[in-house]
Amino acid sequence: MPPHRKGRVGGRAGRRPRQKSFFQRAAHSHVRIRGLRETGTLKNWMETVLNFMLRAVFGMIAVFLINSLLQGKLSVGINPVSFLASGCLGLPGVALLYGLKFYFLL
């Protein structure tokens, strides 16, 4: 390494990095979001959220129909916990809710 560059990294040794202006940060975040959309990461995230919501809604419909068939004997409540269980696990989550309800009735 030449003596005049010794101990310097990137030519800015000892100095703090420059602060970006609001507009530079906003432009950079726009490029980042656009880059995510182009690579498919944002699309995959949106697809995951859509799948979760569809599973949760259809799970709640299944809970409502099963509750109406059982007529209160083994009914599961329609609440955020059952929404999350059916959204994350789908119909097996609904079966898990009824299995837990049956287990705790014994």
PyMOL CGO cylinders between C-alpha atoms (Angstrom):
from pymol import cmd
from pymol.cgo import CYLINDER

trace = [
    CYLINDER, 0.00, 0.00, 0.00, 1.43, 3.45, -0.85, 0.3, 1, 1, 1, 1, 1, 1,
    CYLINDER, 1.43, 3.45, -0.85, 2.42, 5.56, 2.16, 0.3, 1, 1, 1, 1, 1, 1,
    CYLINDER, 2.42, 5.56, 2.16, -0.01, 8.37, 1.36, 0.3, 1, 1, 1, 1, 1, 1,
    CYLINDER, -0.01, 8.37, 1.36, -3.00, 5.95, 1.53, 0.3, 1, 1, 1, 1, 1, 1,
    CYLINDER, -3.00, 5.95, 1.53, -1.91, 4.04, 4.61, 0.3, 1, 1, 1, 1, 1, 1,
    CYLINDER, -1.91, 4.04, 4.61, -4.66, 3.73, 7.23, 0.3, 1, 1, 1, 1, 1, 1,
    CYLINDER, -4.66, 3.73, 7.23, -7.36, 5.24, 5.04, 0.3, 1, 1, 1, 1, 1, 1,
    CYLINDER, -7.36, 5.24, 5.04, -10.41, 3.30, 4.01, 0.3, 1, 1, 1, 1, 1, 1,
    CYLINDER, -10.41, 3.30, 4.01, -12.27, 4.68, 1.05, 0.3, 1, 1, 1, 1, 1, 1,
    CYLINDER, -12.27, 4.68, 1.05, -10.50, 8.03, 1.29, 0.3, 1, 1, 1, 1, 1, 1,
    CYLINDER, -10.50, 8.03, 1.29, -12.68, 9.21, 4.19, 0.3, 1, 1, 1, 1, 1, 1,
    CYLINDER, -12.68, 9.21, 4.19, -10.77, 8.01, 7.26, 0.3, 1, 1, 1, 1, 1, 1,
    CYLINDER, -10.77, 8.01, 7.26, -11.80, 9.71, 10.47, 0.3, 1, 1, 1, 1, 1, 1,
    CYLINDER, -11.80, 9.71, 10.47, -14.76, 11.56, 8.98, 0.3, 1, 1, 1, 1, 1, 1,
    CYLINDER, -14.76, 11.56, 8.98, -18.41, 10.90, 9.66, 0.3, 1, 1, 1, 1, 1, 1,
    CYLINDER, -18.41, 10.90, 9.66, -20.56, 9.83, 6.72, 0.3, 1, 1, 1, 1, 1, 1,
    CYLINDER, -20.56, 9.83, 6.72, -22.58, 12.60, 5.12, 0.3, 1, 1, 1, 1, 1, 1,
    CYLINDER, -22.58, 12.60, 5.12, -26.23, 12.88, 6.06, 0.3, 1, 1, 1, 1, 1, 1,
    CYLINDER, -26.23, 12.88, 6.06, -28.64, 12.37, 3.19, 0.3, 1, 1, 1, 1, 1, 1,
    CYLINDER, -28.64, 12.37, 3.19, -31.33, 14.94, 2.61, 0.3, 1, 1, 1, 1, 1, 1,
    CYLINDER, -31.33, 14.94, 2.61, -35.00, 14.08, 2.89, 0.3, 1, 1, 1, 1, 1, 1,
    CYLINDER, -35.00, 14.08, 2.89, -35.36, 13.99, -0.88, 0.3, 1, 1, 1, 1, 1, 1,
    CYLINDER, -35.36, 13.99, -0.88, -32.37, 11.68, -1.30, 0.3, 1, 1, 1, 1, 1, 1,
    CYLINDER, -32.37, 11.68, -1.30, -33.78, 9.29, 1.30, 0.3, 1, 1, 1, 1, 1, 1,
    CYLINDER, -33.78, 9.29, 1.30, -37.25, 9.40, -0.31, 0.3, 1, 1, 1, 1, 1, 1,
    CYLINDER, -37.25, 9.40, -0.31, -35.80, 8.69, -3.77, 0.3, 1, 1, 1, 1, 1, 1,
    CYLINDER, -35.80, 8.69, -3.77, -33.70, 5.86, -2.36, 0.3, 1, 1, 1, 1, 1, 1,
    CYLINDER, -33.70, 5.86, -2.36, -36.72, 4.27, -0.64, 0.3, 1, 1, 1, 1, 1, 1,
    CYLINDER, -36.72, 4.27, -0.64, -38.70, 4.52, -3.89, 0.3, 1, 1, 1, 1, 1, 1,
    CYLINDER, -38.70, 4.52, -3.89, -35.91, 2.74, -5.74, 0.3, 1, 1, 1, 1, 1, 1,
    CYLINDER, -35.91, 2.74, -5.74, -35.81, 0.06, -3.03, 0.3, 1, 1, 1, 1, 1, 1,
    CYLINDER, -35.81, 0.06, -3.03, -39.57, -0.56, -3.26, 0.3, 1, 1, 1, 1, 1, 1,
    CYLINDER, -39.57, -0.56, -3.26, -39.46, -0.58, -7.04, 0.3, 1, 1, 1, 1, 1, 1,
    CYLINDER, -39.46, -0.58, -7.04, -36.55, -3.00, -6.88, 0.3, 1, 1, 1, 1, 1, 1,
    CYLINDER, -36.55, -3.00, -6.88, -38.51, -5.29, -4.56, 0.3, 1, 1, 1, 1, 1, 1,
    CYLINDER, -38.51, -5.29, -4.56, -41.43, -5.27, -6.93, 0.3, 1, 1, 1, 1, 1, 1,
    CYLINDER, -41.43, -5.27, -6.93, -39.19, -6.10, -9.88, 0.3, 1, 1, 1, 1, 1, 1,
    CYLINDER, -39.19, -6.10, -9.88, -37.45, -8.99, -8.16, 0.3, 1, 1, 1, 1, 1, 1,
    CYLINDER, -37.45, -8.99, -8.16, -40.75, -10.45, -6.96, 0.3, 1, 1, 1, 1, 1, 1,
    CYLINDER, -40.75, -10.45, -6.96, -40.17, -10.15, -3.22, 0.3, 1, 1, 1, 1, 1, 1,
    CYLINDER, -40.17, -10.15, -3.22, -42.99, -7.66, -2.73, 0.3, 1, 1, 1, 1, 1, 1,
    CYLINDER, -42.99, -7.66, -2.73, -45.20, -9.77, -5.01, 0.3, 1, 1, 1, 1, 1, 1,
    CYLINDER, -45.20, -9.77, -5.01, -44.47, -12.87, -2.92, 0.3, 1, 1, 1, 1, 1, 1,
    CYLINDER, -44.47, -12.87, -2.92, -45.26, -10.95, 0.26, 0.3, 1, 1, 1, 1, 1, 1,
    CYLINDER, -45.26, -10.95, 0.26, -48.56, -9.69, -1.16, 0.3, 1, 1, 1, 1, 1, 1,
    CYLINDER, -48.56, -9.69, -1.16, -49.41, -13.20, -2.36, 0.3, 1, 1, 1, 1, 1, 1,
    CYLINDER, -49.41, -13.20, -2.36, -48.70, -14.57, 1.13, 0.3, 1, 1, 1, 1, 1, 1,
    CYLINDER, -48.70, -14.57, 1.13, -50.98, -11.98, 2.74, 0.3, 1, 1, 1, 1, 1, 1,
    CYLINDER, -50.98, -11.98, 2.74, -53.73, -12.72, 0.21, 0.3, 1, 1, 1, 1, 1, 1,
    CYLINDER, -53.73, -12.72, 0.21, -53.42, -16.47, 0.85, 0.3, 1, 1, 1, 1, 1, 1,
    CYLINDER, -53.42, -16.47, 0.85, -53.60, -15.88, 4.61, 0.3, 1, 1, 1, 1, 1, 1,
    CYLINDER, -53.60, -15.88, 4.61, -56.71, -13.75, 4.27, 0.3, 1, 1, 1, 1, 1, 1,
    CYLINDER, -56.71, -13.75, 4.27, -58.45, -16.25, 1.98, 0.3, 1, 1, 1, 1, 1, 1,
    CYLINDER, -58.45, -16.25, 1.98, -57.66, -19.17, 4.31, 0.3, 1, 1, 1, 1, 1, 1,
    CYLINDER, -57.66, -19.17, 4.31, -58.86, -17.15, 7.30, 0.3, 1, 1, 1, 1, 1, 1,
    CYLINDER, -58.86, -17.15, 7.30, -62.13, -16.08, 5.67, 0.3, 1, 1, 1, 1, 1, 1,
    CYLINDER, -62.13, -16.08, 5.67, -62.93, -19.56, 4.39, 0.3, 1, 1, 1, 1, 1, 1,
    CYLINDER, -62.93, -19.56, 4.39, -61.97, -20.97, 7.79, 0.3, 1, 1, 1, 1, 1, 1,
    CYLINDER, -61.97, -20.97, 7.79, -64.39, -18.61, 9.51, 0.3, 1, 1, 1, 1, 1, 1,
    CYLINDER, -64.39, -18.61, 9.51, -67.11, -19.65, 7.06, 0.3, 1, 1, 1, 1, 1, 1,
    CYLINDER, -67.11, -19.65, 7.06, -66.32, -23.30, 7.89, 0.3, 1, 1, 1, 1, 1, 1,
    CYLINDER, -66.32, -23.30, 7.89, -66.49, -22.57, 11.63, 0.3, 1, 1, 1, 1, 1, 1,
    CYLINDER, -66.49, -22.57, 11.63, -69.84, -20.84, 11.18, 0.3, 1, 1, 1, 1, 1, 1,
    CYLINDER, -69.84, -20.84, 11.18, -71.28, -23.74, 9.14, 0.3, 1, 1, 1, 1, 1, 1,
    CYLINDER, -71.28, -23.74, 9.14, -69.96, -26.41, 11.53, 0.3, 1, 1, 1, 1, 1, 1,
    CYLINDER, -69.96, -26.41, 11.53, -71.29, -24.46, 14.52, 0.3, 1, 1, 1, 1, 1, 1,
    CYLINDER, -71.29, -24.46, 14.52, -74.71, -24.28, 12.88, 0.3, 1, 1, 1, 1, 1, 1,
    CYLINDER, -74.71, -24.28, 12.88, -74.63, -28.05, 12.20, 0.3, 1, 1, 1, 1, 1, 1,
    CYLINDER, -74.63, -28.05, 12.20, -73.60, -28.91, 15.77, 0.3, 1, 1, 1, 1, 1, 1,
    CYLINDER, -73.60, -28.91, 15.77, -76.16, -26.46, 17.24, 0.3, 1, 1, 1, 1, 1, 1,
    CYLINDER, -76.16, -26.46, 17.24, -74.10, -25.38, 20.24, 0.3, 1, 1, 1, 1, 1, 1,
    CYLINDER, -74.10, -25.38, 20.24, -72.97, -28.78, 21.52, 0.3, 1, 1, 1, 1, 1, 1,
    CYLINDER, -72.97, -28.78, 21.52, -69.37, -28.37, 20.42, 0.3, 1, 1, 1, 1, 1, 1,
    CYLINDER, -69.37, -28.37, 20.42, -69.25, -24.81, 19.09, 0.3, 1, 1, 1, 1, 1, 1,
    CYLINDER, -69.25, -24.81, 19.09, -66.05, -22.86, 18.56, 0.3, 1, 1, 1, 1, 1, 1,
    CYLINDER, -66.05, -22.86, 18.56, -66.14, -19.11, 18.96, 0.3, 1, 1, 1, 1, 1, 1,
    CYLINDER, -66.14, -19.11, 18.96, -65.56, -16.79, 16.05, 0.3, 1, 1, 1, 1, 1, 1,
    CYLINDER, -65.56, -16.79, 16.05, -62.79, -14.60, 17.43, 0.3, 1, 1, 1, 1, 1, 1,
    CYLINDER, -62.79, -14.60, 17.43, -59.26, -13.40, 16.57, 0.3, 1, 1, 1, 1, 1, 1,
    CYLINDER, -59.26, -13.40, 16.57, -57.67, -16.63, 17.84, 0.3, 1, 1, 1, 1, 1, 1,
    CYLINDER, -57.67, -16.63, 17.84, -59.78, -18.81, 15.56, 0.3, 1, 1, 1, 1, 1, 1,
    CYLINDER, -59.78, -18.81, 15.56, -59.18, -16.32, 12.73, 0.3, 1, 1, 1, 1, 1, 1,
    CYLINDER, -59.18, -16.32, 12.73, -55.40, -16.63, 13.19, 0.3, 1, 1, 1, 1, 1, 1,
    CYLINDER, -55.40, -16.63, 13.19, -55.52, -20.41, 13.53, 0.3, 1, 1, 1, 1, 1, 1,
    CYLINDER, -55.52, -20.41, 13.53, -57.53, -20.85, 10.35, 0.3, 1, 1, 1, 1, 1, 1,
    CYLINDER, -57.53, -20.85, 10.35, -55.45, -18.22, 8.53, 0.3, 1, 1, 1, 1, 1, 1,
    CYLINDER, -55.45, -18.22, 8.53, -52.13, -19.81, 9.40, 0.3, 1, 1, 1, 1, 1, 1,
    CYLINDER, -52.13, -19.81, 9.40, -53.11, -23.48, 9.16, 0.3, 1, 1, 1, 1, 1, 1,
    CYLINDER, -53.11, -23.48, 9.16, -56.17, -23.46, 6.88, 0.3, 1, 1, 1, 1, 1, 1,
    CYLINDER, -56.17, -23.46, 6.88, -58.78, -26.19, 7.33, 0.3, 1, 1, 1, 1, 1, 1,
    CYLINDER, -58.78, -26.19, 7.33, -56.45, -28.27, 9.53, 0.3, 1, 1, 1, 1, 1, 1,
    CYLINDER, -56.45, -28.27, 9.53, -56.44, -25.24, 11.85, 0.3, 1, 1, 1, 1, 1, 1,
    CYLINDER, -56.44, -25.24, 11.85, -60.22, -25.39, 12.01, 0.3, 1, 1, 1, 1, 1, 1,
    CYLINDER, -60.22, -25.39, 12.01, -60.00, -29.11, 12.79, 0.3, 1, 1, 1, 1, 1, 1,
    CYLINDER, -60.00, -29.11, 12.79, -57.44, -28.29, 15.49, 0.3, 1, 1, 1, 1, 1, 1,
    CYLINDER, -57.44, -28.29, 15.49, -59.84, -25.80, 17.07, 0.3, 1, 1, 1, 1, 1, 1,
    CYLINDER, -59.84, -25.80, 17.07, -62.62, -28.40, 17.22, 0.3, 1, 1, 1, 1, 1, 1,
    CYLINDER, -62.62, -28.40, 17.22, -60.19, -31.03, 18.48, 0.3, 1, 1, 1, 1, 1, 1,
    CYLINDER, -60.19, -31.03, 18.48, -59.07, -28.74, 21.30, 0.3, 1, 1, 1, 1, 1, 1,
    CYLINDER, -59.07, -28.74, 21.30, -62.67, -27.90, 22.15, 0.3, 1, 1, 1, 1, 1, 1,
    CYLINDER, -62.67, -27.90, 22.15, -63.52, -31.63, 22.31, 0.3, 1, 1, 1, 1, 1, 1,
    CYLINDER, -63.52, -31.63, 22.31, -60.41, -32.35, 24.43, 0.3, 1, 1, 1, 1, 1, 1,
    CYLINDER, -60.41, -32.35, 24.43, -61.26, -29.68, 26.98, 0.3, 1, 1, 1, 1, 1, 1,
    CYLINDER, -61.26, -29.68, 26.98, -64.89, -30.86, 27.20, 0.3, 1, 1, 1, 1, 1, 1,
    CYLINDER, -64.89, -30.86, 27.20, -63.76, -34.32, 28.35, 0.3, 1, 1, 1, 1, 1, 1,
]
cmd.load_cgo(trace, "trace")
